[in-house]
Every structure is written in C-alpha cells, then in structure tokens.
Amino acid sequence: MEGNTTTRDIILTVCGFILLGLGAVGIVLPVMPTTPFVLLAAICFSKSNKKFASWLKKNRFFGPYIENYHTKQGIKKSLKIVSISILWIGLLISMSILQTVLIYIILSVVGICVTIHLLMIKTKQENN
C-alpha cells in the first residue's frame, strides 16, 4: 500500500480485488458479466491505490475492458461472435446437465438478454 493508508483505502482495495476476481470468473462463465466487475474494480483502485489502478489498466486481460470503456470504442466483431458462441455453448451444456424446464427457461432468458446486450454494444472496427 501507499503511504498514509487509511481504513477506507484498505476496504476499497480489498473490494477491488474481490470485484476483479468476480470479473475473472465472468471470463470463463458465460452467464456472469465481466465488464461491470472490472470497471468497478478500476474505480475502487483509482480511489484507493494508484499502483493497483495502473497495474489493472496495463493488464493484458483486463486493461482492454477499461480502455474500451474510456474511449467508447466498442467491442470487436470477432469478440462479439466468440462471446455469443461461448455463451450459448455454456448455456446448452448447463441445460443438458440440469434438464429441468425451469432451468431451460431461466438460462434461455439470460442467454437472450446477454446476446441482445452484446449485439447492442457498439462494434469496434478491426484493423486489417
């Protein structure tokens, strides 16, 4: 931690790491969002620990989420396709394992909502 660390700084830093952990889970679990957790972690770190805030911005996994948010560039079309594909593969596997009508309905609604959300995000131009 930096000099003159307060209880508030410690709490925000711990919250930042918890939120970042949830964001990391969201990378591999299709029904869990990544971006909101990473952005909230960035806010926590920016208010508590500039060293962690800088590290997060430069991180090869999480940095692009923050950069795309700040610049409002959007998401590459290829990432949208991969994200939606992984989302539905994960949902279909979950449905086939659980085999309950209520689960089918819940996961279908979640899948449709997340797909619509991803499609509504601005598409970033890819460099050829």
DSSP file (Angstrom, degrees, kcal/mol; ACC not computed):
  #  RESIDUE AA STRUCTURE BP1 BP2  ACC     N-H-->O    O-->H-N    N-H-->O    O-->H-N    TCO  KAPPA ALPHA  PHI   PSI    X-CA   Y-CA   Z-CA
    1    1 A M              0   0    0      0, 0.0     3,-0.1     0, 0.0    48,-0.1   0.000 360.0 360.0 360.0 164.0    0.0    0.0    0.0
    2    2 A E        -     0   0    0     46,-0.3     3,-0.5     1,-0.2    47,-0.0  -0.309 360.0 -72.6 -84.3 171.0    1.0    3.6   -0.4
    3    3 A G  S    S+     0   0    0      1,-0.2    -1,-0.2    -2,-0.1     0, 0.0  -0.242 115.5  23.7 -61.6 154.0    1.9    6.0    2.4
    4    4 A N  S    S-     0   0    0      1,-0.2     2,-0.3    -3,-0.1    -1,-0.2   0.885  82.5-173.3  56.4  44.2   -0.8    7.2    4.7
    5    5 A T        -     0   0    0     -3,-0.5     2,-0.2    -4,-0.1    -1,-0.2  -0.523   4.9-157.6 -70.9 129.8   -3.1    4.3    4.0
    6    6 A T     >  -     0   0    0     -2,-0.3     4,-2.1    42,-0.1     5,-0.2  -0.591  31.5-107.7-103.0 167.9   -6.5    4.7    5.6
    7    7 A T  H  > S+     0   0    0      1,-0.2     4,-2.7     2,-0.2     5,-0.2   0.885 122.4  56.4 -59.2 -38.7   -9.1    2.1    6.5
    8    8 A R  H  > S+     0   0    0      1,-0.2     4,-2.7     2,-0.2    -1,-0.2   0.913 105.8  50.0 -59.0 -44.2  -11.1    3.4    3.6
    9    9 A D  H  > S+     0   0    0      2,-0.2     4,-2.4     1,-0.2    -1,-0.2   0.902 111.2  48.8 -62.8 -41.7   -8.2    2.7    1.2
   10   10 A I  H  X S+     0   0    0     -4,-2.1     4,-2.6     2,-0.2     5,-0.2   0.934 112.6  47.6 -64.2 -45.8   -7.8   -0.9    2.6
   11   11 A I  H  X S+     0   0    0     -4,-2.7     4,-2.8     1,-0.2    -2,-0.2   0.927 113.5  47.6 -62.3 -45.3  -11.5   -1.6    2.2
   12   12 A L  H  X S+     0   0    0     -4,-2.7     4,-2.4     2,-0.2    -1,-0.2   0.881 112.0  50.1 -64.8 -37.5  -11.6   -0.2   -1.3
   13   13 A T  H  X S+     0   0    0     -4,-2.4     4,-2.1     2,-0.2    -2,-0.2   0.926 112.0  47.0 -66.3 -44.3   -8.5   -2.2   -2.3
   14   14 A V  H  X S+     0   0    0     -4,-2.6     4,-2.2     1,-0.2    -2,-0.2   0.929 113.3  49.1 -62.3 -44.8  -10.0   -5.4   -0.9
   15   15 A C  H  X S+     0   0    0     -4,-2.8     4,-3.0     1,-0.2     5,-0.2   0.897 107.9  55.9 -60.6 -39.5  -13.3   -4.7   -2.7
   16   16 A G  H  X S+     0   0    0     -4,-2.4     4,-2.3     1,-0.2    -1,-0.2   0.914 109.2  45.3 -58.7 -44.2  -11.3   -4.0   -5.9
   17   17 A F  H  X S+     0   0    0     -4,-2.1     4,-2.2     2,-0.2    -1,-0.2   0.865 112.6  50.7 -69.9 -35.3   -9.7   -7.4   -5.7
   18   18 A I  H  X S+     0   0    0     -4,-2.2     4,-2.2     2,-0.2    -2,-0.2   0.942 113.1  45.9 -64.6 -46.3  -13.0   -9.2   -4.9
   19   19 A L  H  X S+     0   0    0     -4,-3.0     4,-2.3     1,-0.2    -2,-0.2   0.890 111.8  51.5 -63.6 -39.4  -14.6   -7.4   -7.9
   20   20 A L  H  X S+     0   0    0     -4,-2.3     4,-2.3    -5,-0.2    -1,-0.2   0.890 108.2  52.5 -64.6 -38.8  -11.7   -8.3  -10.1
   21   21 A G  H  X S+     0   0    0     -4,-2.2     4,-2.1     2,-0.2    -2,-0.2   0.906 109.2  49.1 -62.0 -41.8  -12.0  -11.9   -9.0
   22   22 A L  H  X S+     0   0    0     -4,-2.2     4,-1.9     1,-0.2    -2,-0.2   0.888 110.1  51.9 -64.4 -38.4  -15.7  -11.9  -10.0
   23   23 A G  H  X S+     0   0    0     -4,-2.3     4,-0.8     2,-0.2    -2,-0.2   0.890 107.7  52.0 -63.3 -39.2  -14.7  -10.3  -13.3
   24   24 A A  H >X S+     0   0    0     -4,-2.3     4,-0.8     1,-0.2     3,-0.7   0.891 107.8  51.3 -64.7 -39.4  -12.2  -13.1  -13.9
   25   25 A V  H >X S+     0   0    0     -4,-2.1     4,-2.3     1,-0.2     3,-0.8   0.888 104.0  60.0 -62.5 -37.7  -14.9  -15.7  -13.2
   26   26 A G  H 3< S+     0   0    0     -4,-1.9    -1,-0.2     7,-0.3     8,-0.2   0.732  93.8  64.5 -63.7 -22.8  -17.0  -13.9  -15.8
   27   27 A I  H << S+     0   0    0     -4,-0.8    -1,-0.2    -3,-0.7    -2,-0.2   0.879 115.8  27.9 -66.9 -36.4  -14.4  -14.5  -18.4
   28   28 A V  H << S+     0   0    0     -3,-0.8    -2,-0.2    -4,-0.8    -1,-0.2   0.662 112.4  68.6-101.6 -19.1  -15.0  -18.3  -18.1
   29   29 A L    ><  -     0   0    0     -4,-2.3     3,-1.7    -5,-0.1    -1,-0.1  -0.894  69.0-155.5-103.1 113.4  -18.6  -18.4  -17.0
   30   30 A P  T 3  S+     0   0    0      0, 0.0    -1,-0.1     0, 0.0    57,-0.1   0.750  89.7  53.2 -62.6 -25.4  -20.9  -17.2  -19.8
   31   31 A V  T 3  S+     0   0    0     56,-0.1    -5,-0.1     2,-0.1    56,-0.0   0.507  95.4  80.4 -89.6  -1.4  -23.8  -16.1  -17.6
   32   32 A M  S <  S-     0   0    0     -3,-1.7    -3,-0.1    -6,-0.2     2,-0.1  -0.902  80.9-128.0-106.6 126.9  -21.6  -13.9  -15.4
   33   33 A P        -     0   0    0      0, 0.0    -7,-0.3     0, 0.0    -6,-0.1  -0.394  19.9-172.7 -72.7 150.2  -20.7  -10.4  -16.7
   34   34 A T  S  > S+     0   0    0     -8,-0.2     4,-2.3    -9,-0.1     3,-0.4   0.809  73.2  59.9-103.4 -51.3  -17.0   -9.4  -16.8
   35   35 A T  H  > S+     0   0    0      1,-0.2     4,-2.8     2,-0.2     5,-0.3   0.868 102.1  50.5 -55.3 -48.3  -17.0   -5.7  -17.8
   36   36 A P  H  > S+     0   0    0      0, 0.0     4,-2.3     0, 0.0    -1,-0.2   0.907 113.3  46.9 -60.0 -39.2  -19.1   -4.3  -14.9
   37   37 A F  H  > S+     0   0    0     -3,-0.4     4,-2.3     2,-0.2    -2,-0.2   0.908 113.2  47.8 -68.3 -41.1  -16.9   -6.0  -12.3
   38   38 A V  H  X S+     0   0    0     -4,-2.3     4,-2.4     2,-0.2    -1,-0.2   0.915 113.2  48.6 -65.6 -42.3  -13.6   -4.9  -13.9
   39   39 A L  H  X S+     0   0    0     -4,-2.8     4,-2.0    -5,-0.2    -2,-0.2   0.902 111.9  48.6 -65.5 -40.4  -14.9   -1.4  -14.2
   40   40 A L  H  X S+     0   0    0     -4,-2.3     4,-2.5    -5,-0.3    -1,-0.2   0.893 110.6  51.5 -66.1 -38.8  -16.0   -1.3  -10.6
   41   41 A A  H  X S+     0   0    0     -4,-2.3     4,-2.8     1,-0.2     5,-0.2   0.917 108.3  52.2 -61.7 -42.5  -12.6   -2.8   -9.5
   42   42 A A  H  X S+     0   0    0     -4,-2.4     4,-2.4     1,-0.2    -2,-0.2   0.888 109.4  49.4 -61.3 -39.5  -10.9    0.0  -11.5
   43   43 A I  H  X S+     0   0    0     -4,-2.0     4,-1.5     2,-0.2    -1,-0.2   0.932 111.1  49.4 -64.7 -45.7  -12.9    2.6   -9.7
   44   44 A C  H  X S+     0   0    0     -4,-2.5     4,-0.8     1,-0.2     3,-0.3   0.935 114.2  44.9 -58.9 -46.9  -12.1    1.1   -6.3
   45   45 A F  H >X S+     0   0    0     -4,-2.8     4,-2.9     1,-0.2     3,-0.6   0.883 108.8  56.1 -66.2 -38.0   -8.4    1.0   -7.1
   46   46 A S  H 3< S+     0   0    0     -4,-2.4    -1,-0.2     1,-0.2    -2,-0.2   0.800 112.8  42.7 -65.9 -26.1   -8.4    4.6   -8.6
   47   47 A K  H 3< S+     0   0    0     -4,-1.5    -1,-0.2    -3,-0.3    -2,-0.2   0.583 130.6  22.2 -92.3 -11.3   -9.8    5.8   -5.3
   48   48 A S  H << S+     0   0    0     -4,-0.8     2,-0.3    -3,-0.6   -46,-0.3   0.722 126.5  19.6-126.0 -35.6   -7.5    3.7   -3.0
   49   49 A N     X  -     0   0    0     -4,-2.9     4,-2.2    -5,-0.2     3,-0.3  -0.811  47.2-169.8-150.9  99.8   -4.3    2.5   -4.6
   50   50 A K  H  > S+     0   0    0     -2,-0.3     4,-2.5     1,-0.2     5,-0.2   0.803  89.8  60.7 -61.9 -30.2   -2.8    4.2   -7.7
   51   51 A K  H  > S+     0   0    0      2,-0.2     4,-2.1     1,-0.2    -1,-0.2   0.932 109.3  40.8 -64.2 -46.4   -0.3    1.3   -8.1
   52   52 A F  H  > S+     0   0    0     -3,-0.3     4,-2.6     2,-0.2    -2,-0.2   0.860 113.1  55.3 -69.7 -35.0   -3.0   -1.3   -8.5
   53   53 A A  H  X S+     0   0    0     -4,-2.2     4,-2.0    -8,-0.4    -2,-0.2   0.921 110.5  45.4 -62.3 -43.4   -5.1    1.1  -10.7
   54   54 A S  H  X S+     0   0    0     -4,-2.5     4,-1.6     2,-0.2    -2,-0.2   0.912 112.3  51.2 -65.9 -43.2   -2.1    1.4  -13.0
   55   55 A W  H  X S+     0   0    0     -4,-2.1     4,-1.0     1,-0.2    -2,-0.2   0.917 109.6  50.5 -59.1 -44.3   -1.4   -2.3  -13.0
   56   56 A L  H >< S+     0   0    0     -4,-2.6     3,-0.6     1,-0.2    -1,-0.2   0.904 108.5  51.2 -64.1 -42.0   -5.1   -3.0  -13.9
   57   57 A K  H 3< S+     0   0    0     -4,-2.0    -1,-0.2     1,-0.2    -2,-0.2   0.833 115.0  43.6 -63.1 -32.6   -5.1   -0.6  -16.8
   58   58 A K  H 3< S+     0   0    0     -4,-1.6    -1,-0.2    -5,-0.1    -2,-0.2   0.555  85.9 117.8 -89.8  -9.2   -1.9   -2.2  -18.2
   59   59 A N    <X  -     0   0    0     -4,-1.0     4,-2.3    -3,-0.6    -3,-0.0  -0.361  64.2-139.1 -64.2 133.2   -3.1   -5.8  -17.6
   60   60 A R  T  4 S+     0   0    0      1,-0.2    -1,-0.1     2,-0.2    -4,-0.0   0.756  99.5  39.4 -68.9 -23.1   -3.3   -7.7  -20.9
   61   61 A F  T  4 S+     0   0    0      2,-0.1     4,-0.2     3,-0.1    -1,-0.2   0.883 130.4  23.1 -89.3 -44.4   -6.6   -9.4  -19.8
   62   62 A F  T >> S+     0   0    0      1,-0.1     4,-1.3     2,-0.1     3,-0.7   0.719 104.1  78.2 -99.3 -24.1   -8.4   -6.6  -18.0
   63   63 A G  H 3X S+     0   0    0     -4,-2.3     4,-2.8     1,-0.2     3,-0.3   0.882  89.3  56.8 -54.8 -44.6   -6.9   -3.5  -19.5
   64   64 A P  H 3> S+     0   0    0      0, 0.0     4,-2.8     0, 0.0     5,-0.2   0.834 101.6  57.3 -60.7 -31.1   -8.8   -3.6  -22.8
   65   65 A Y  H <> S+     0   0    0     -3,-0.7     4,-1.4    -4,-0.2    -2,-0.2   0.931 112.4  41.2 -61.9 -43.5  -12.2   -3.6  -20.9
   66   66 A I  H  X S+     0   0    0     -4,-1.3     4,-2.7    -3,-0.3     5,-0.2   0.924 115.7  49.6 -70.2 -44.9  -11.2   -0.3  -19.2
   67   67 A E  H  X S+     0   0    0     -4,-2.8     4,-2.6     1,-0.2     6,-0.2   0.925 111.1  48.7 -60.6 -46.8   -9.7    1.2  -22.3
   68   68 A N  H  X>S+     0   0    0     -4,-2.8     4,-0.9     1,-0.2     5,-0.9   0.848 112.5  49.7 -64.4 -33.0  -12.7    0.4  -24.5
   69   69 A Y  H  <5S+     0   0    0     -4,-1.4     3,-0.3    -5,-0.2    -2,-0.2   0.944 112.7  45.7 -69.1 -47.8  -15.0    1.9  -21.8
   70   70 A H  H  <5S+     0   0    0     -4,-2.7    -2,-0.2     1,-0.2    -1,-0.2   0.893 121.7  36.7 -63.6 -40.4  -13.0    5.1  -21.5
   71   71 A T  H  <5S-     0   0    0     -4,-2.6    -1,-0.2    -5,-0.2    -2,-0.2   0.548  98.0-135.3 -91.3  -7.5  -12.7    5.6  -25.3
   72   72 A K  T  <5 +     0   0    0     -4,-0.9    -3,-0.2    -3,-0.3    -4,-0.1   0.846  56.6 142.9  55.1  36.7  -16.2    4.3  -26.1
   73   73 A Q      < -     0   0    0     -5,-0.9     2,-0.2    -6,-0.2    52,-0.2   0.768  46.5-144.5 -77.7 -26.4  -14.6    2.3  -28.9
   74   74 A G        -     0   0    0     -6,-0.6     2,-0.4    50,-0.1    49,-0.2  -0.549  28.1 -51.8  95.2-163.9  -16.9   -0.7  -28.5
   75   75 A I  E     -a  123   0A   0     47,-2.5    49,-2.1    -2,-0.2     5,-0.0  -0.927  54.1-106.3-119.1 139.0  -16.1   -4.4  -29.0
   76   76 A K  E  >  -a  124   0A   0     -2,-0.4     4,-2.1    47,-0.2     3,-0.2  -0.309  26.8-123.3 -61.4 145.6  -14.6   -6.0  -32.0
   77   77 A K  H  > S+     0   0    0     47,-0.7     4,-2.4     1,-0.2     5,-0.2   0.888 112.7  54.9 -57.5 -41.2  -17.0   -8.0  -34.1
   78   78 A S  H  > S+     0   0    0      1,-0.2     4,-2.4     2,-0.2    -1,-0.2   0.876 107.3  49.8 -62.9 -37.0  -14.8  -11.2  -33.7
   79   79 A L  H  > S+     0   0    0     -3,-0.2     4,-2.9     2,-0.2    -1,-0.2   0.880 109.0  52.5 -68.9 -37.5  -15.0  -10.8  -29.9
   80   80 A K  H  X S+     0   0    0     -4,-2.1     4,-2.7     2,-0.2     5,-0.3   0.934 110.8  47.4 -60.9 -45.2  -18.8  -10.5  -30.1
   81   81 A I  H  X S+     0   0    0     -4,-2.4     4,-2.3     2,-0.2    -2,-0.2   0.931 115.1  44.9 -62.7 -46.3  -19.1  -13.7  -32.2
   82   82 A V  H  X S+     0   0    0     -4,-2.4     4,-2.9     2,-0.2     5,-0.3   0.927 114.0  50.0 -63.7 -44.7  -16.8  -15.6  -29.8
   83   83 A S  H  X S+     0   0    0     -4,-2.9     4,-2.5     1,-0.2    -2,-0.2   0.922 113.1  44.8 -61.1 -46.5  -18.5  -14.3  -26.7
   84   84 A I  H  X S+     0   0    0     -4,-2.7     4,-2.3    -5,-0.2    -1,-0.2   0.890 114.2  50.4 -66.7 -38.8  -22.0  -15.1  -28.0
   85   85 A S  H  X S+     0   0    0     -4,-2.3     4,-2.4    -5,-0.3    -2,-0.2   0.943 113.2  44.4 -63.2 -48.5  -20.8  -18.6  -29.2
   86   86 A I  H  X S+     0   0    0     -4,-2.9     4,-2.6     1,-0.2     5,-0.2   0.894 111.4  55.7 -63.9 -39.4  -19.2  -19.4  -25.8
   87   87 A L  H  X S+     0   0    0     -4,-2.5     4,-2.4    -5,-0.3    -2,-0.2   0.958 112.3  40.5 -55.0 -53.6  -22.3  -18.0  -24.0
   88   88 A W  H  X S+     0   0    0     -4,-2.3     4,-2.7     2,-0.2     5,-0.2   0.840 113.1  53.4 -71.9 -33.1  -24.7  -20.4  -25.9
   89   89 A I  H  X S+     0   0    0     -4,-2.4     4,-2.3    -5,-0.2    -1,-0.2   0.947 112.4  45.9 -62.6 -46.6  -22.3  -23.4  -25.7
   90   90 A G  H  X S+     0   0    0     -4,-2.6     4,-2.4    -5,-0.2    -2,-0.2   0.902 113.9  48.3 -62.3 -41.9  -22.1  -22.9  -21.9
   91   91 A L  H  X S+     0   0    0     -4,-2.4     4,-2.7    -5,-0.2    -1,-0.2   0.919 111.7  49.0 -65.7 -43.3  -25.8  -22.5  -21.6
   92   92 A L  H  X S+     0   0    0     -4,-2.7     4,-2.4     2,-0.2    -2,-0.2   0.885 111.4  49.5 -65.4 -38.1  -26.6  -25.5  -23.7
   93   93 A I  H  X S+     0   0    0     -4,-2.3     4,-1.9    -5,-0.2    -1,-0.2   0.934 112.0  48.8 -63.9 -44.8  -24.2  -27.7  -21.7
   94   94 A S  H  X S+     0   0    0     -4,-2.4     4,-2.6     1,-0.2     5,-0.3   0.911 111.8  49.4 -60.1 -43.2  -25.8  -26.4  -18.5
   95   95 A M  H  X S+     0   0    0     -4,-2.7     4,-2.7     1,-0.2    -1,-0.2   0.908 110.3  50.0 -63.1 -42.2  -29.3  -27.2  -19.8
   96   96 A S  H  < S+     0   0    0     -4,-2.4    -1,-0.2     1,-0.2    -2,-0.2   0.825 114.5  44.9 -69.2 -29.6  -28.3  -30.7  -20.9
   97   97 A I  H  < S+     0   0    0     -4,-1.9    -2,-0.2    -5,-0.2    -1,-0.2   0.920 121.4  36.0 -76.9 -44.7  -26.8  -31.4  -17.5
   98   98 A L  H  < S-     0   0    0     -4,-2.6    -2,-0.2    -5,-0.2    -3,-0.2   0.831  80.3-170.2 -82.8 -33.3  -29.6  -30.0  -15.4
   99   99 A Q     <  +     0   0    0     -4,-2.7     2,-0.4    -5,-0.3    -3,-0.1   0.860  33.2 135.7  43.1  56.1  -32.5  -31.0  -17.6
  100  100 A T     >  -     0   0    0     -5,-0.2     4,-2.5     1,-0.1     5,-0.2  -0.997  57.6-135.8-130.1 135.7  -35.2  -29.0  -15.8
  101  101 A V  H  > S+     0   0    0     -2,-0.4     4,-2.4     1,-0.2     5,-0.2   0.903 107.4  52.4 -57.2 -43.7  -37.8  -26.9  -17.5
  102  102 A L  H  > S+     0   0    0      1,-0.2     4,-2.8     2,-0.2    -1,-0.2   0.904 109.8  49.1 -60.8 -41.0  -37.4  -24.0  -15.1
  103  103 A I  H  > S+     0   0    0      2,-0.2     4,-2.9     1,-0.2     5,-0.3   0.908 109.1  53.3 -64.3 -42.0  -33.6  -24.1  -15.8
  104  104 A Y  H  X S+     0   0    0     -4,-2.5     4,-2.1     1,-0.2    -2,-0.2   0.931 112.6  44.5 -56.3 -46.3  -34.3  -24.1  -19.6
  105  105 A I  H  X S+     0   0    0     -4,-2.4     4,-2.5     2,-0.2    -2,-0.2   0.945 115.7  45.7 -65.7 -49.5  -36.5  -21.0  -19.2
  106  106 A I  H  X S+     0   0    0     -4,-2.8     4,-2.6     1,-0.2     5,-0.2   0.943 116.4  44.3 -61.1 -49.6  -34.1  -19.1  -16.9
  107  107 A L  H  X S+     0   0    0     -4,-2.9     4,-2.7     1,-0.2    -1,-0.2   0.854 112.7  52.4 -66.9 -34.1  -31.0  -19.9  -19.0
  108  108 A S  H  X S+     0   0    0     -4,-2.1     4,-2.7    -5,-0.3    -1,-0.2   0.930 111.1  46.5 -65.3 -44.3  -32.8  -19.1  -22.2
  109  109 A V  H  X S+     0   0    0     -4,-2.5     4,-2.6     2,-0.2    -2,-0.2   0.929 114.4  47.5 -63.1 -45.2  -33.9  -15.7  -20.9
  110  110 A V  H  X S+     0   0    0     -4,-2.6     4,-2.8    -5,-0.2     5,-0.3   0.934 113.2  49.2 -60.2 -46.2  -30.4  -14.9  -19.6
  111  111 A G  H  X S+     0   0    0     -4,-2.7     4,-2.4     1,-0.2    -2,-0.2   0.905 112.2  46.9 -60.9 -43.8  -28.9  -16.0  -22.9
  112  112 A I  H  X S+     0   0    0     -4,-2.7     4,-2.6     2,-0.2    -1,-0.2   0.925 114.1  47.6 -64.9 -44.7  -31.3  -13.9  -25.0
  113  113 A C  H  X S+     0   0    0     -4,-2.6     4,-2.6     2,-0.2    -2,-0.2   0.924 114.1  45.9 -63.9 -44.8  -30.7  -10.9  -22.8
  114  114 A V  H  X S+     0   0    0     -4,-2.8     4,-2.7     2,-0.2    -1,-0.2   0.899 113.0  51.1 -65.9 -39.4  -26.9  -11.2  -22.8
  115  115 A T  H  X S+     0   0    0     -4,-2.4     4,-2.4    -5,-0.3    -2,-0.2   0.935 111.5  46.7 -62.4 -46.2  -26.9  -11.8  -26.6
  116  116 A I  H  X S+     0   0    0     -4,-2.6     4,-1.8     2,-0.2    -2,-0.2   0.924 112.1  51.5 -60.9 -44.4  -29.1   -8.7  -27.1
  117  117 A H  H  X S+     0   0    0     -4,-2.6     4,-1.0     1,-0.2    -2,-0.2   0.933 111.4  46.6 -58.8 -47.0  -26.8   -6.7  -24.8
  118  118 A L  H >< S+     0   0    0     -4,-2.7     3,-0.5     1,-0.2    -1,-0.2   0.890 111.9  50.7 -63.6 -39.3  -23.7   -7.8  -26.7
  119  119 A L  H 3< S+     0   0    0     -4,-2.4    -1,-0.2     1,-0.2    -2,-0.2   0.799 107.3  54.5 -69.3 -27.2  -25.3   -7.0  -30.1
  120  120 A M  H 3< S+     0   0    0     -4,-1.8    -1,-0.2    -5,-0.2    -2,-0.2   0.680  85.8  99.2 -81.2 -17.6  -26.3   -3.5  -28.9
  121  121 A I  S << S-     0   0    0     -4,-1.0   -46,-0.1    -3,-0.5    -3,-0.0  -0.483  92.1 -94.7 -69.1 138.8  -22.7   -2.6  -27.9
  122  122 A K        -     0   0    0     -2,-0.2   -47,-2.5     1,-0.1     2,-0.6  -0.223  38.9-122.6 -52.9 138.8  -21.0   -0.5  -30.5
  123  123 A T  E     -a   75   0A   0    -49,-0.2     2,-0.3    -4,-0.1   -47,-0.2  -0.785  21.6-138.2 -90.8 123.0  -18.9   -2.6  -32.8
  124  124 A K  E     -a   76   0A   0    -49,-2.1   -47,-0.7    -2,-0.6     2,-0.3  -0.602  22.6-112.2 -80.6 136.8  -15.2   -1.6  -32.9
  125  125 A Q        -     0   0    0     -2,-0.3     2,-0.3   -52,-0.2   -49,-0.1  -0.515  30.6-135.6 -69.9 132.0  -13.6   -1.5  -36.3
  126  126 A E        -     0   0    0     -2,-0.3     2,-0.4     1,-0.0    -1,-0.1  -0.701  14.8-120.8 -90.2 140.4  -10.9   -4.2  -36.6
  127  127 A N              0   0    0     -2,-0.3    -1,-0.0     1,-0.1     0, 0.0  -0.669 360.0 360.0 -79.3 129.4   -7.5   -3.4  -38.1
  128  128 A N              0   0    0     -2,-0.4    -1,-0.1     0, 0.0    -2,-0.0   0.437 360.0 360.0 -92.8 360.0   -6.8   -5.5  -41.2
